[in-house]
């Protein structure tokens, strides 16, 4: 799971950098059509879906972390309830 | 120790990410424009108009010439109609119209070329407020529209197919050539070459059409109709631009040119100008060097207006901008130039359709 998350983040960083590079290049040379071609559209879809996946993972881990922290607190102070 | 490990891990991750980015960009470039790939041409053949249609087209362009008068016996003044007769549009063969431009024998030197049916005059000048832009202008007179042709890289319609202007020009037996619209870098945009429609999809760029009757017109993307162009006898159509003169032949202000701000800046340029059917000019501007700074598109537009053109169109510039004449590249392309998808050529046809 850790490797999957690490790879996902690396891919997202690469995709976001690629999109920024395409935007800059398109400003310099729009005739090269860096933005409106089928490959970039595919990459944009991948970027959007992976970002969604990453967002859900982060959200899940935050929720999971809250529960874990709560349990830890609960365990670390067992005498509080007494 | 822990800090060192964190730093090492961060550098390793950054290097790996950059490597992955480099590989991804190279892969993208390969599939996007570098991979040679022959594409399926639409293969529509535009129709060569009849001489009557040519005369009609000339009338549309307001190049109406009175019919040559034959010597007739003096008519009775009472028979003379009150209204003046309307001049009939008559197609004067270019060989007669531009007769003074042609020579009985072939004359070829550094300044140009002339023969019984073709004339090319080449001038090298400076332009701009500080005379900082060096340009070459080829003034061209034809007797047959087929003398004006295009050559595709590797003689195939496709993407990622590239060849130097010189190599294409020599294969096409050209006397003169300039860079074309590099259609192979785009997925869309009208492509008509030597009477064959290769691509029908419109793009956001202006279109330039050269018709069989010798007229040349430029269109904003929304004003262009492929059906109409075919019906009017389109011989060549390019999709790069922008158009450089408006319908009155006046220069177009910078902010109205249909391209991005970065493209409008001073750069090496290649362009084509139209005076009247059979009379055109090719212009190539050197740039990004100590001798020549290049021209902004607005300056390029003003140059064509000052040259007296009725229509003008920008072709692929930057490192691609090249002019070939009689066996050599005339200008000084930036970093030696680069290979492109196509070029415009002027050649001898010796009265025969090639």
Interface residues (C-beta under 8 A of the other chain):
Chain A: X10 X11 X13 X14 X17 X18 X21 X26 X27 X28 X29 X30 X31 X32 X33 X34 X36 X37 X38 X39 X43
Chain B: X13 X16 X17 X20 X21 X24 X25 X28 X31 X32 X33 X182 X185 X186 X187 X188 X205 X240 X259 X260 X261 X262 X263 X316 X318
